[in-house]
Amino acid sequence: MSAASSHINEEKAALAFSNQSATFDEQYAGNTIIQYKRERVRKHVLQYLKPNSNILELNAGTGDDAIYFAKLGHRVHATDIASGMQEKLKEKVISHQLTAFVSNELCSYTSLEQLKNKGPYDLIFSNFAGLNCTNQLEKVLLSFDHVLNHGGLVTLVILPKFCLWETLLIFKGKFKTATRRFFSSNGRKAKIDGDIFTCWYYSPKYVISKLKNKFTPVELEGLCTIVPPSYIEQFAEKHPKIYSYLVTKENRLKNKWPWKYIGDYYIITLRKQ
């Protein structure tokens, strides 16, 4: 895909998420597995984050994570390319009286050289697969060095090229969904409320290899490896005992082989050398 085509895809993704922004929080607030995912990601980050850190958040959405970290005393510069998401974020920051801790900027993560607030930052954070919406992830990763403090952290939550739960859908006859990650070199179509754009899948090995010259891997966890993905609706509510058992198992095995590689997502943290 050419640079021009990539830009068009970014615009499509921005439109899709802007159109969803009005109902985004309402749609997902009651999803138990989404809340589990957020808790897991935040717990991972807080293991390494120093007090009063300066955070650059990519694809910040409506600001749930920005507000969470701000309430802990961190300063967050929340960026996104979707103007609708940015508007919701600003509203929430004001309502929580956190304007001293959360700033925002409409900026693509593929254009971090254009950031008005260049930091430097103690953490670059991207949650829930926003980075899967580009085929220019290498460009994004290589831009981190210039806005990150020495010893600073990068924590990314990305969709890998293999997901155990998704692959098992082949037994339900959903061959296209079960195999979509395997054959994704040219991207796969994603749809949000009728808006279509392209996504790509990236392995942890890809991220580590692109950052190896200046970053050292700190930790890798699988997310929704044993716990089912959140799109399996009402699983936790319909099967609370099974869900609780799966959560216990996943929390025990999250950073073990092969589980850290086969989730719906992985959480990866690297430190700048």
N, C-alpha and C positions, 0 to 999 in steps of 0.2 A: 504494500500500500504506500503510495506517495505521500509526501508531506502535506500536499493539498487535500488528499483524501482523508488523511488522519485528522486534519483540522475540521473537515466536514463531519467526520464521525464524532469528534468532541462536541461540536455544535448540536448534533442530534442527541447525544447523551445529556448535554446541558438542558436541552428543551424537555427531554423526558423527565428528568429529575425536578426541573422547575414546575412542570405541570403536576407532578405528584406532591409537591411541597405542601400544598394546602391540607392534604389528608394524610401525609406521611406518618406523623406522630400518632394519629388516631388509629391508623391501620395496624401499627406494629406494637403499640403500647401494651396490649393484652397478650402478646405472644410470649409464653413462658420460656421457650427455647431462645428467642432473641434476647431476652433479659439474661439468660444464662450465658450467652455468648458475650454480651457486654461486660458482665461481671468477670468472666475469664480474661478478657483482653485487659481490662483495667487492673486486675490483680497482677497480671504479667508485667505491665508497665510500672506499677508502683514498687515492684521488687528492686528496680534499678534507678528510679527517678529521685534525684536529690531534692530537698526542700527548696521552695521558691524558684523553681526552674522556669526557663523561658522556652515555650513550646511553639513549634510551627506545625499546625494541623493542616493536612491536605485532604481534599474532599470532605470538608467538615459537616456537610449536610445541614440539618436544622439545629445543630449545636449541642446535642445531649452530652457528648464527651467533653467538649470545650467547657461547658458549665460545670460538669463534674470535677474536672481538674482545677478550674478556677476557684471553686468552693474549698479546695484543699490548699489554696494560697499560691498556685502556679499562675503564670501569665501566659495566655494563649493567643496566638495570632491565627485566626481561623479562616482558611482560604477555601474557595470553591469556584467552579466555573458556572454553576447553576444559580442564576440571579434570584430565582424563587426561594431556593434554600437559604441564600444569604439574607433575604428579607426576613424569613422566619427566625433565623439565628439572631438577628439584631433585635427583633421583638422579644425573644426569650431572654437575651442578655439584659435588656432594660428591665423586664419584669422581675428578674432575679437580682437586680441592682448590682450587676457585675461589670459595669462599663469600665471600671478601673483595671480590671483583670483580663477582659476579653476584647480584642480588636478584631476587625475582619477586613478582608480584601477579596475582590472578585478577580481571581487569577488562576490560570491553569497550572497544574503541576508540571506540564511540559514546557512552561515558560517562567521558571523560577528566577531566571536572570532579570525578569521584568518586575519582580517584587519591589514594592515601595518600602516595605518594612523588611530589610535584609538581615535583621537579627544583629549578631549571630545568636543561634539557638542552642539550647542544651538537649533538645529532643525534637526530631522530626517524626511525626505520627500520622499514619494513615490507616483508617479502620474499614472493615467490611468491603474489601474488594474494589474500592474506587479505582485503584491502579490497574485493575483488569480491563478498564475501558480504553486503554491505549495500546498500540503496537510499538510505542516509542519508550517502553519502560527503561531501556538502557540509557536513553538520554535523561530521563527523570533521575535515575539512580546516580548517574555521574555528576548531576548538578548539586547533589547534597553537600558535597565537601565544602563548597564556597559559602554556605549559610550556616554551617555547624561549628560550634566551638570544638577545640581540641579535647578529646575524651568524650565528646557528645555522643548521643545515642540515636539510632534509627529504629523505630518499631513499626512494622508493616503487617497488615492482615490481608492475605492474598488467596485467591482461588488457585489451587494447584492443577496439574494436568491429569490427576487421577483422584477420584473420590470413591471410597468403598461403597457407601450407601447408594450413590448414584449409579454405580456399575451394577449393583444388585437389581436395579429396575429392569434389567434385561429379562429377568424371570417373570416380570409382569407384562412382557411384550412391548416395553417402551424402549426399543432398540436405539432410536435416534437420541433420546435423552441419555441413555446409559453409556453411549459411546461418544458423545459430543466433545468431551475433553481430549480424547485420544487423537482426534483428527482435527486439531484446532490451529494448525500453523498459520492459516489465513484468516483466523478468527471465526467466531460463531455468532449468529444473530441473537440478540437479547431483546425482550419486549417488556415495556412497563406501561400498563394501561393503554396499549395500542401504539405507543411510540417505539420505533425500532432503531437500534444501533448495534454496533459490533463489540464483542468482548474477546479477549485473548486469555490464555491460561499460562501460568509461569511456575516452574518448579523452584523449590528453595535453592537448588544447585545453581540455577540461573542467577538468582539475586546475589548469592555469595560470590560467584565467579566475576560478576560485573563490578563488585565492590572490593575485591580481594586486595587490591593495591593499597588501599587506605583505610579499610575497615576490617575488624576482627569479629567473627560470629560470637555471640554471647549465649543465645538460647533459641531453640526451635521447638514449638509445640504444635501438635495437631489440634484442630478445633472442629467439633462435630465429626469425630471419627467413630466413636461408639454411640454417643448421643446422636439421634437422627437430625438431619438438617431442618431448619425452621420452616421450610416450605412443605414439609409433611404436616399438614395443619392439624392442630388439636391433639397431637400425639401425647404430649405431656399431660394434658387435661383428661384425656380418655384413659390413659394407662399410667396413673401417678406412681404406682409401686414399681413398675418396670422402668419408668423414666428415672426415678430416684436411684435405682440399681445401676442403670447405665451411666448416670452422672458420676457415681462413686467409682465405677470402673474406669471411666475416661480420665478423671482427675488423677488416678493412680498411674495411668499408662500414657498420658498426653505427650511426654517427651521421650518415650521409648520407641525403639524400632519394632515394627514398621509403622506404628500408630501416628508418629509425628509427620509422616509423609502422606497419609491416605485419608485425611479429613476433607470435609467440605471446604475448609479453609486451613491455613497454617498461620501461626503468629511467629514472626522472626524478629529478633533484636540483634543489632550489630553495633559495635563501638568504634568511633573514629580513632585511629592510632595517633 
